[in-house]
Amino acid sequence: MESLDDNIEHSTPVWAVFGDLMSGLLGAFVLILVGVLGVQLELATTLEAEVHKRQQEEQRRIALEKALAGPLASGRVTLDNGRIGISGSVLFALNSDALQPEGRQLLKSLAAPLVAYLGTRDEILMVSGFTDDRPVRDSNRQFADNWELSAQRALTVTRAMIEEGVPAASIFAAAFGPEQPVASNADAEGRARNRRVEMAPVPRSAKAEASAR
């Protein structure tokens, strides 16, 4: 018959193993809890940043709408998601980069409110030229293709805005040619909509990134 001391001696390793197991489970639980809390904190931070970004975009849109209230009310320009749209036919004759008198007057009406808007923000104005997908006329040898036409139109508008008071350091030109159409090029109405110039305030860092490419 085993003695009491022998029974105690045999049972001791079982409790030791059980204790180690519980310690391991507790440690694993703590690690899982810390991981879950970390994920939740990261999600909360991301959500907060997204909400802040949306609020800034909304404030920016409202400020831009107020600045351009006059031109927008006249119906000669559009404002969509922070992009100021101007029909190419208002600014230029077909396949031309020479400003028409109506286009010059329109740009003049935009210059002052945009200068006031840019003066309160760390932003710069991007002037973008777009065309339809029809090749430049063979009779017009001034431009090699739609890319060059869109670039020259964007430069013309940029220079006109500088002449009207927009600081040269607060504006730059970009060309998109026939890319990024806003309508189908299958009919004349759609092509007319695609021949356009857009102006959009962007962060100055975005301009620096574009220049570095």
C-alpha positions, -999 to +999 in steps of 0.1 A: +000+000+000+013+034-010+019+059+017+003+094+018+036+110+009+038+088-022+003+100-033+013+136-028+045+131-047+027+115-077+000+142-079+024+172-078+035+170-115-002+169-126-009+202-109+023+217-122+014+208-158-021+222-152-007+254-139+016+258-169-013+251-192-035+278-176-006+303-177-001+296-214-038+300-221-039+332-201-009+345-220-025+336-253-058+353-243-039+385-233-021+385-267-054+380-285-070+408-265-041+432-272-043+423-309-080+429-310-077+462-292-049+473-315-070+465-346-100+484-331-077+514-324-063+514-359-098+512-374-110+540-352-080+561-362-086+554-399-123+562-396-115+594-378-090+604-405-116+596-433-143+616-415-118+645-412-109+642-449-146+643-459-152+673-438-123+691-454-135+683-489-170+695-480-156+728-466-134+732-497-164+726-520-186+752-501-158+777-501-152+773-538-190+776-545-191+808-526-161+822-544-175+814-578-212+822-571-213+849-598-199+828-627-218+797-616-251+817-615-245+829-651-244+792-662-211+797-682-191+774-659-198+742-640-185+730-607-183+693-602-164+677-573-141+707-571-134+709-608-144+741-626-155+732-661-156+755-692-168+744-726-141+745-752-164+763-777-167+793-753-129+796-751-117+785-785-128+780-821-125+744-834-089+732-836-076+766-824-057+777-793-065+814-797-089+827-770-122+841-782-134+874-768-162+857-748-136+833-734-113+861-723-142+878-705-151+846-688-116+840-675-114+876-663-146+870-642-130+839-627-096+854-618-105+876-589-126+850-569-100+823-575-072+846-563-092+853-532-098+816-527-062+805-532-050+833-509-066+815-479-053+780-487-021+761-494-034+751-528-024+757-564-047+759-595-043+732-621-055+741-656-063+710-677-070+708-714-091+681-730-102+673-766-125+649-783-111+618-800-113+631-836-078+637-851-067+672-857-076+683-892-051+675-919-054+711-930-043+723-896-005+717-893-001+738-862-006+709-839+008+674-842-021+658-824-048+662-798-023+660-770-005+691-784-037+709-790-049+703-754-015+713-740-015+746-760-051+754-749-042+748-712-012+770-716-032+798-732-057+797-704-029+796-678-012+826-693-045+845-695-053+838-659-018+851-649-025+883-670-057+887-651-039+886-617-035+850-607+001+846-593+023+826-616+034+805-586-002+795-579-011+780-613+001+754-637-010+737-669-017+700-677-027+682-709-050+652-712-057+651-750-087+628-757-083+609-725-109+611-696-140+620-717-171+631-699-194+620-727-195+596-756-175+607-787-201+589-809-221+621-816-214+658-821-230+668-787-208+644-768-176+655-786-185+691-779-187+683-742-154+666-743-137+696-758-132+715-726-109+732-701-111+724-664-095+743-635-092+726-601-074+737-569-051+710-557-026+707-528+008+722-536+024+688-529+003+673-557+019+698-581+054+689-569+047+652-574+034+659-609+065+679-618+088+651-605+073+625-629 
